């Protein structure tokens, strides 16, 4: 009679389970990945709608309507609204729920002053450490920017603007400052897009960007910082003048009706 000690069986079973674990396809990873992708797509679509003015400042954002527009459930919309609130693009109010945030002219001026402080510091730190690859990438973005200008694609201009700035700043290795600057850039972007769409001031920004990149290529950190500060503050003052006039005209039009 063949006898097998009971303690010898689990070893064999364990080996079988190990082999099965190696060959068995993963199942649980798919659902969270799909959900994450849907959530990210919803967030990006809603952020872009705010930045390009589809959702105007002060507009109420109804979850059901947005979910229907995007073909998703209310869950990713609700999650996106919370993320957009953390970015400062959405505000929750007691009686209207989520609305697109509105910045006063003074807040916009402050926003650009903050950007000038932080981005000047970033470019000053980054310029001596930029690699040739960074400069080539910046040159490619500038070329793409000119192509977007030729097409009149203001939406792409906003994305390229941040890509250029972030490309030049990454070498500074200041991740906390970068995240703050990115958030400030989102705030500024929607107003700049509106201004550019109505006033066509893109060519000046293009020339200023090229001057900044040229200073970086020469490793002239002081010049790059000076040009960056002038670029941002100049854009801010131009935007403040534009919005002051634009909002006054909007109020006059509303009163006349």
Residue frames relative to the residue before (quaternion, step in Angstrom):
aa qw qx qy qz dx dy dz
X 1.0000 0.0000 0.0000 0.0000 0.00 0.00 0.00
X 0.3356 -0.7518 0.5316 0.1989 3.53 -0.76 1.04
X 0.1396 -0.8003 0.5813 0.0458 3.54 -0.87 1.01
X 0.0804 -0.7796 0.6204 0.0295 3.52 -0.95 0.91
X 0.4147 -0.7119 0.5070 0.2532 3.53 -0.70 1.07
X 0.5492 -0.6541 0.3992 0.3333 3.62 -0.86 0.90
X 0.6597 0.5333 -0.3203 0.4216 3.61 1.07 -0.59
X 0.5983 0.5770 -0.3719 0.4132 3.59 1.25 -0.23
X 0.5968 0.6143 -0.3648 0.3653 3.61 1.14 -0.52
X 0.6566 0.5229 -0.3563 0.4105 3.64 0.75 -0.81
X 0.5903 0.5767 -0.3785 0.4192 3.60 1.11 -0.65
X 0.6702 0.4851 -0.2904 0.4808 3.55 0.97 -0.88
X 0.6473 0.5169 -0.3105 0.4662 3.54 0.98 -0.89
X 0.6357 0.5417 -0.3287 0.4409 3.58 0.99 -0.86
X 0.6446 0.5194 -0.3250 0.4572 3.58 1.03 -0.84
X 0.6370 0.5278 -0.3252 0.4583 3.54 1.02 -0.84
X 0.6630 0.5079 -0.3045 0.4580 3.55 0.98 -0.87
X 0.6218 0.5361 -0.3407 0.4581 3.58 1.04 -0.73
X 0.6593 0.4979 -0.3079 0.4719 3.57 0.96 -0.92
X 0.6517 0.5165 -0.3187 0.4549 3.57 0.98 -0.84
X 0.6469 0.5328 -0.3224 0.4401 3.55 1.02 -0.84
X 0.6386 0.5303 -0.3224 0.4551 3.56 1.09 -0.73
X 0.7591 0.3948 -0.2018 0.4767 3.58 0.91 -0.92
X 0.5859 0.5985 -0.3837 0.3890 3.60 1.14 -0.52
X 0.4115 -0.7126 0.4996 0.2707 3.65 -0.78 0.90
X 0.5070 -0.6356 0.4838 0.3238 3.55 -1.11 0.72
X 0.2017 -0.8080 0.5462 0.0899 3.57 -0.93 0.90
X 0.7019 0.5188 -0.2883 0.3937 3.55 0.83 -0.98
X 0.6001 0.6121 -0.3657 0.3626 3.59 1.12 -0.56
X 0.6166 0.6089 -0.3551 0.3507 3.59 1.06 -0.66
X 0.6795 0.5193 -0.3097 0.4156 3.59 0.80 -0.95
X 0.6851 0.4610 -0.3152 0.4677 3.63 0.79 -0.88
X 0.6232 0.5458 -0.3438 0.4422 3.58 1.04 -0.76
X 0.6553 0.5104 -0.3037 0.4667 3.56 0.95 -0.91
X 0.6639 0.5062 -0.2977 0.4631 3.56 0.95 -0.92
X 0.6432 0.5170 -0.3189 0.4662 3.56 1.01 -0.83
X 0.6486 0.5180 -0.3193 0.4573 3.56 0.96 -0.85
X 0.6536 0.5061 -0.3068 0.4717 3.58 0.95 -0.87
X 0.6609 0.5113 -0.3056 0.4564 3.56 0.93 -0.89
X 0.6599 0.5047 -0.3025 0.4672 3.57 0.97 -0.87
X 0.6500 0.5154 -0.3141 0.4617 3.58 0.97 -0.87
X 0.6426 0.5191 -0.3167 0.4662 3.58 1.01 -0.82
X 0.6506 0.5166 -0.3090 0.4630 3.56 0.92 -0.93
X 0.6854 0.4882 -0.2968 0.4514 3.59 0.83 -0.95
X 0.6453 0.5196 -0.3249 0.4560 3.59 1.01 -0.79
X 0.6866 0.4765 -0.2851 0.4694 3.59 0.94 -0.87
X 0.6267 0.5250 -0.3408 0.4642 3.58 1.01 -0.75
X 0.6614 0.5060 -0.3063 0.4611 3.57 0.93 -0.90
X 0.6364 0.5335 -0.3306 0.4483 3.61 1.02 -0.78
X 0.6438 0.4871 -0.3191 0.4965 3.59 1.12 -0.63
X 0.6856 0.5066 -0.2910 0.4343 3.56 0.86 -0.98
X 0.7490 0.3891 -0.2361 0.4815 3.60 0.97 -0.75
X 0.5913 -0.6325 0.3427 0.3645 3.57 1.30 0.15
X 0.3860 0.7065 -0.5029 0.3146 3.61 1.22 0.14
X 0.7056 0.2295 -0.1679 0.6490 3.55 1.14 -0.74
X 0.2678 -0.8117 0.5014 0.1344 3.57 -0.30 1.25
X 0.6354 -0.5200 0.3947 0.4125 3.57 -1.22 0.43
X 0.7924 0.2688 -0.2323 0.4959 3.55 -0.93 0.98
X 0.5291 0.6510 -0.4058 0.3628 3.59 1.25 -0.20
X 0.4345 -0.6832 0.5232 0.2659 3.56 -1.02 0.83
X 0.2398 -0.7791 0.5687 0.1094 3.56 -0.91 0.97
X 0.1396 -0.8177 0.5570 0.0402 3.57 -0.22 1.29
X 0.4683 -0.7216 0.4368 0.2630 3.54 -0.62 1.17
X 0.6571 0.5213 -0.3235 0.4380 3.61 0.88 -0.89
X 0.6790 0.4951 -0.2954 0.4546 3.57 0.89 -0.94
X 0.6670 0.4928 -0.3053 0.4681 3.58 0.92 -0.87
X 0.6304 0.5329 -0.3337 0.4553 3.59 0.98 -0.84
X 0.6570 0.5056 -0.3045 0.4690 3.57 1.00 -0.83
X 0.6398 0.5336 -0.3196 0.4513 3.59 0.98 -0.85
X 0.7628 0.3882 -0.1904 0.4808 3.55 0.93 -0.96
X 0.4248 -0.7253 0.4520 0.2985 3.59 1.26 -0.20
X 0.5718 0.5543 -0.3947 0.4582 3.56 1.06 0.77
X 0.5867 -0.5412 0.4424 0.4089 3.55 -1.31 0.03
X 0.6639 -0.5020 0.3617 0.4200 3.58 -1.27 0.06
X 0.5461 0.6587 -0.4029 0.3248 3.61 1.13 -0.54
X 0.7145 0.4114 -0.2923 0.4847 3.68 0.69 -0.91
X 0.5956 0.5531 -0.3672 0.4523 3.61 1.13 -0.56
X 0.6583 0.5048 -0.3073 0.4663 3.56 0.93 -0.92
X 0.6564 0.5037 -0.3083 0.4694 3.59 0.97 -0.87
X 0.6430 0.5231 -0.3197 0.4590 3.59 1.02 -0.81
X 0.6352 0.5342 -0.3327 0.4478 3.58 0.99 -0.81
X 0.6496 0.5079 -0.3222 0.4650 3.59 0.99 -0.77
X 0.6464 0.5055 -0.3189 0.4743 3.57 1.01 -0.78
X 0.6632 0.5000 -0.2994 0.4696 3.57 0.97 -0.87
X 0.5869 0.5458 -0.3644 0.4742 3.58 1.17 -0.54
X 0.6645 0.4997 -0.3074 0.4628 3.59 0.93 -0.87
X 0.6680 0.4788 -0.2926 0.4888 3.60 1.20 -0.54
X 0.5200 -0.6660 0.3972 0.3582 3.56 1.29 -0.16
X 0.5386 0.6422 -0.3986 0.3724 3.61 1.25 0.06
X 0.7580 0.2501 -0.1381 0.5864 3.58 1.25 -0.45
X 0.1297 -0.7682 0.6235 0.0653 3.55 -1.14 0.76
X 0.2710 -0.7442 0.5857 0.1722 3.57 -1.02 0.80
X 0.0957 -0.7976 0.5953 0.0148 3.56 -0.81 1.08
X 0.6502 -0.5692 0.3380 0.3728 3.62 -1.11 0.66
X 0.8087 0.3139 -0.1477 0.4750 3.61 0.84 -0.89
X 0.7638 0.3546 -0.1933 0.5035 3.60 1.17 -0.39
X 0.4574 -0.6841 0.4600 0.3333 3.60 1.20 -0.06
X 0.7963 -0.2535 0.2091 0.5079 3.56 -0.99 -0.87
X 0.0283 0.7755 -0.6297 0.0344 3.56 -0.94 0.95
X 0.5591 -0.5775 0.4658 0.3700 3.56 -1.22 0.49
X 0.4829 -0.6929 0.4566 0.2798 3.57 -0.78 1.05
X 0.1931 -0.7548 0.6168 0.1117 3.52 -1.21 0.67
X 0.2073 -0.7704 0.5926 0.1113 3.56 -0.88 0.97
X 0.4098 -0.6749 0.5526 0.2669 3.54 -1.02 0.80
X 0.6625 -0.4915 0.3715 0.4260 3.56 -1.27 0.29
X 0.6465 0.5154 -0.3255 0.4587 3.60 0.99 -0.79
X 0.6474 0.5111 -0.3222 0.4645 3.60 1.01 -0.76
X 0.6387 0.5161 -0.3268 0.4679 3.57 1.03 -0.75
X 0.6265 0.5193 -0.3361 0.4742 3.58 1.02 -0.76
X 0.6503 0.5087 -0.3073 0.4732 3.59 0.98 -0.86
X 0.6160 0.5667 -0.3361 0.4318 3.56 1.01 -0.86
X 0.7098 0.4456 -0.2682 0.4750 3.58 0.87 -0.93
X 0.6056 0.5340 -0.3603 0.4671 3.58 1.10 -0.56
X 0.6312 0.5155 -0.3232 0.4811 3.59 1.05 -0.74
X 0.6421 0.5186 -0.3191 0.4658 3.56 0.94 -0.88
X 0.6516 0.5228 -0.3259 0.4426 3.57 0.91 -0.87
X 0.6457 0.5209 -0.3211 0.4567 3.58 0.95 -0.84
X 0.7427 0.4356 -0.2327 0.4523 3.56 0.74 -1.10
X 0.7127 0.4617 -0.2762 0.4502 3.58 0.84 -0.91
X 0.5843 0.5491 -0.3719 0.4678 3.57 1.15 -0.52
X 0.6542 0.5029 -0.3076 0.4739 3.56 0.98 -0.85
X 0.6567 0.5218 -0.3142 0.4447 3.59 0.94 -0.87
X 0.6947 0.4645 -0.2965 0.4623 3.60 0.81 -0.93
X 0.6174 0.5404 -0.3496 0.4524 3.60 1.06 -0.66
X 0.6817 0.4708 -0.2836 0.4830 3.58 0.99 -0.80
X 0.7158 0.4985 -0.2587 0.4150 3.56 0.95 -0.92
X 0.5855 0.6532 -0.3733 0.3019 3.59 0.94 -0.89
X 0.7123 0.4383 -0.3034 0.4565 3.67 0.74 -0.84
X 0.7234 0.4511 -0.2338 0.4674 3.59 1.20 -0.47
X 0.4377 0.7062 -0.4623 0.3098 3.59 1.23 0.01
X 0.3320 -0.7239 0.5733 0.1923 3.57 -1.03 0.87
X 0.6533 -0.4991 0.3851 0.4193 3.55 -1.26 0.32
X 0.6089 0.5626 -0.3422 0.4423 3.56 1.08 -0.72
X 0.6312 0.5258 -0.3295 0.4654 3.61 1.02 -0.77
X 0.6789 0.4942 -0.2876 0.4605 3.56 0.93 -0.92
X 0.6328 0.5144 -0.3298 0.4756 3.59 1.06 -0.71
X 0.6343 0.5196 -0.3244 0.4717 3.56 1.03 -0.80
X 0.6439 0.5204 -0.3179 0.4621 3.59 0.97 -0.85
X 0.6441 0.5187 -0.3194 0.4627 3.59 1.00 -0.83
X 0.6444 0.5189 -0.3164 0.4640 3.57 1.02 -0.78
X 0.6402 0.5150 -0.3215 0.4707 3.59 1.03 -0.76
X 0.6309 0.5296 -0.3307 0.4606 3.58 1.01 -0.78
X 0.6446 0.5086 -0.3191 0.4734 3.59 0.99 -0.79
X 0.6504 0.5039 -0.3111 0.4758 3.58 0.99 -0.85
X 0.6081 0.5563 -0.3402 0.4526 3.56 1.10 -0.72
X 0.6624 0.5002 -0.3099 0.4637 3.59 0.92 -0.87
X 0.6288 0.5226 -0.3295 0.4722 3.57 1.08 -0.73
X 0.6385 0.5148 -0.3229 0.4723 3.59 1.05 -0.78
X 0.6144 0.5403 -0.3403 0.4635 3.59 1.07 -0.72
X 0.6546 0.5221 -0.3135 0.4479 3.56 0.94 -0.90
X 0.7022 0.4382 -0.2567 0.4990 3.58 1.11 -0.69
X 0.4032 -0.7101 0.4774 0.3244 3.57 1.22 -0.36
X 0.3943 0.7353 -0.4572 0.3079 3.57 1.19 0.56
X 0.1767 -0.8255 0.5312 0.0722 3.57 0.11 1.33
X 0.6107 0.5728 -0.3485 0.4213 3.58 1.06 -0.73
X 0.6802 0.4627 -0.2903 0.4889 3.57 0.92 -0.88
X 0.5754 0.5860 -0.3825 0.4233 3.56 1.08 -0.64
X 0.6478 0.5326 -0.3295 0.4337 3.62 0.91 -0.87
X 0.6688 0.4893 -0.2971 0.4744 3.57 0.95 -0.88
X 0.6717 0.4962 -0.2986 0.4620 3.59 0.91 -0.89
X 0.5971 0.5717 -0.3615 0.4313 3.57 1.07 -0.70
X 0.6946 0.4459 -0.2835 0.4881 3.59 0.87 -0.91
X 0.6215 0.5455 -0.3524 0.4382 3.61 0.98 -0.76
X 0.6502 0.5087 -0.3238 0.4622 3.59 0.98 -0.79
X 0.6750 0.4931 -0.3023 0.4581 3.57 0.79 -1.00
X 0.6952 0.4765 -0.2914 0.4525 3.59 0.81 -0.95
X 0.5995 0.5563 -0.3579 0.4505 3.60 1.10 -0.65
X 0.6985 0.4632 -0.2669 0.4758 3.56 0.96 -0.84
X 0.7084 0.4868 -0.2611 0.4393 3.60 1.11 -0.64
X 0.5416 0.6807 -0.4000 0.2885 3.59 1.07 -0.68
X 0.6419 0.5527 -0.3276 0.4185 3.58 1.00 -0.79
X 0.5473 0.6154 -0.4006 0.4016 3.61 1.21 -0.30
X 0.2128 -0.8157 0.5048 0.1859 3.57 1.27 -0.52
X 0.4459 0.6345 -0.4835 0.4059 3.53 0.81 1.15
X 0.1288 -0.8643 0.4796 0.0794 3.61 0.48 1.18
X 0.6421 0.5187 -0.3398 0.4508 3.61 0.97 -0.72
X 0.6545 0.4938 -0.3056 0.4841 3.57 0.97 -0.84
X 0.6273 0.5482 -0.3316 0.4427 3.58 1.00 -0.82
X 0.6644 0.4961 -0.3163 0.4609 3.60 0.91 -0.86
X 0.6406 0.5140 -0.3236 0.4698 3.58 1.02 -0.78
X 0.6641 0.5038 -0.3012 0.4631 3.58 0.93 -0.90
X 0.6309 0.5313 -0.3405 0.4514 3.59 1.01 -0.76
X 0.6489 0.5107 -0.3175 0.4662 3.56 0.98 -0.82
X 0.6502 0.5011 -0.3130 0.4777 3.59 0.94 -0.84
X 0.6316 0.5448 -0.3260 0.4449 3.56 1.05 -0.78
X 0.6123 0.5412 -0.3440 0.4623 3.59 1.06 -0.74
X 0.6435 0.5259 -0.3246 0.4516 3.58 0.94 -0.88
X 0.7092 0.4719 -0.2607 0.4543 3.54 0.87 -1.01
X 0.5962 0.6448 -0.3549 0.3207 3.56 1.02 -0.88
X 0.6967 0.4857 -0.3137 0.4246 3.60 0.76 -0.94
X 0.6642 0.4835 -0.3101 0.4785 3.60 1.06 -0.71
X 0.6331 0.5221 -0.3328 0.4647 3.58 1.05 -0.72
X 0.6301 0.5306 -0.3402 0.4535 3.58 0.99 -0.79
X 0.6537 0.5096 -0.3141 0.4630 3.56 0.94 -0.90
X 0.6503 0.5177 -0.3100 0.4615 3.57 0.96 -0.88
X 0.6900 0.4854 -0.2884 0.4528 3.57 0.85 -0.97
X 0.6385 0.5363 -0.3289 0.4433 3.56 1.02 -0.79
X 0.7567 0.3956 -0.2039 0.4789 3.58 1.06 -0.75
X 0.7890 0.3141 -0.1609 0.5029 3.61 1.13 -0.53
X 0.3022 -0.7922 0.4875 0.2086 3.61 1.26 -0.24
X 0.3115 0.7701 -0.4984 0.2481 3.58 0.74 1.07
X 0.3162 0.8106 -0.4577 0.1827 3.58 1.23 0.37
X 0.6279 0.5843 -0.3554 0.3715 3.59 0.96 -0.80
X 0.6166 0.5410 -0.3534 0.4498 3.60 1.03 -0.68
X 0.6499 0.5119 -0.3147 0.4653 3.57 0.95 -0.90
X 0.6327 0.5400 -0.3318 0.4450 3.59 1.01 -0.78
X 0.6651 0.4966 -0.3010 0.4696 3.58 0.91 -0.89
X 0.6577 0.5068 -0.3101 0.4631 3.59 0.98 -0.83
X 0.6265 0.5300 -0.3360 0.4622 3.59 1.02 -0.77
X 0.6643 0.5069 -0.3111 0.4528 3.58 0.91 -0.88
X 0.6353 0.5203 -0.3317 0.4645 3.59 1.03 -0.72
X 0.6347 0.5232 -0.3264 0.4658 3.59 1.02 -0.78
X 0.6742 0.4847 -0.2996 0.4698 3.59 0.88 -0.93
X 0.6218 0.5364 -0.3457 0.4540 3.61 1.02 -0.73
X 0.6466 0.5035 -0.3180 0.4767 3.61 1.01 -0.78
X 0.6313 0.5227 -0.3280 0.4697 3.59 1.03 -0.76
X 0.6447 0.5298 -0.3215 0.4475 3.58 0.99 -0.83
X 0.6855 0.4522 -0.2701 0.5026 3.58 1.14 -0.64
X 0.3953 -0.7288 0.4553 0.3245 3.59 1.34 -0.09
X 0.4082 0.6894 -0.4837 0.3523 3.55 1.12 0.72
X 0.2008 -0.8327 0.5077 0.0922 3.56 0.18 1.33
X 0.6413 0.5348 -0.3347 0.4367 3.58 0.98 -0.80
X 0.6740 0.4798 -0.2941 0.4786 3.59 0.94 -0.89
X 0.6350 0.5323 -0.3303 0.4519 3.58 0.98 -0.83
X 0.6622 0.5011 -0.3015 0.4685 3.58 0.98 -0.86
X 0.6510 0.5155 -0.3143 0.4601 3.58 0.96 -0.86
X 0.6784 0.4901 -0.2873 0.4659 3.58 0.93 -0.90
X 0.6350 0.5260 -0.3275 0.4612 3.58 1.04 -0.77
X 0.6501 0.5155 -0.3135 0.4619 3.58 0.93 -0.87
X 0.6682 0.4959 -0.2953 0.4695 3.57 0.91 -0.93
X 0.6321 0.5503 -0.3160 0.4448 3.57 1.02 -0.88
X 0.7246 0.4447 -0.2553 0.4604 3.59 0.78 -1.02
X 0.6831 0.4740 -0.2999 0.4678 3.59 0.84 -0.90
X 0.6296 0.5332 -0.3317 0.4575 3.58 1.04 -0.74
X 0.6485 0.5034 -0.3090 0.4801 3.57 1.00 -0.86
X 0.6486 0.5318 -0.3144 0.4446 3.58 1.01 -0.82
X 0.6784 0.4804 -0.2977 0.4694 3.58 0.88 -0.91
X 0.6283 0.5298 -0.3284 0.4656 3.57 1.03 -0.76
X 0.6658 0.5009 -0.2944 0.4681 3.55 0.99 -0.90
X 0.6320 0.5322 -0.3349 0.4530 3.60 0.96 -0.82
X 0.6543 0.5008 -0.3173 0.4695 3.60 0.92 -0.84
X 0.6535 0.5229 -0.3085 0.4522 3.54 0.95 -0.93
X 0.7090 0.4675 -0.2768 0.4495 3.60 0.78 -1.02
X 0.5995 0.5569 -0.3610 0.4474 3.59 1.06 -0.69
X 0.6938 0.4570 -0.2642 0.4898 3.57 0.91 -0.93
X 0.6606 0.5278 -0.3083 0.4359 3.57 0.94 -0.92
X 0.6951 0.4652 -0.2817 0.4702 3.57 0.86 -0.93
X 0.6109 0.5342 -0.3539 0.4649 3.58 1.06 -0.67
X 0.6537 0.5060 -0.3064 0.4721 3.58 0.99 -0.84
X 0.6424 0.5212 -0.3220 0.4604 3.58 1.03 -0.78
X 0.6534 0.5011 -0.3127 0.4735 3.59 0.99 -0.81
X 0.6458 0.5146 -0.3202 0.4643 3.58 0.98 -0.82
X 0.6520 0.5126 -0.3136 0.4624 3.56 1.01 -0.82
X 0.6596 0.5059 -0.3072 0.4633 3.59 1.00 -0.82
X 0.6537 0.5084 -0.3112 0.4662 3.58 1.05 -0.76
X 0.6651 0.5304 -0.3021 0.4302 3.57 1.03 -0.77
X 0.6170 0.5800 -0.3503 0.4001 3.59 1.13 -0.54
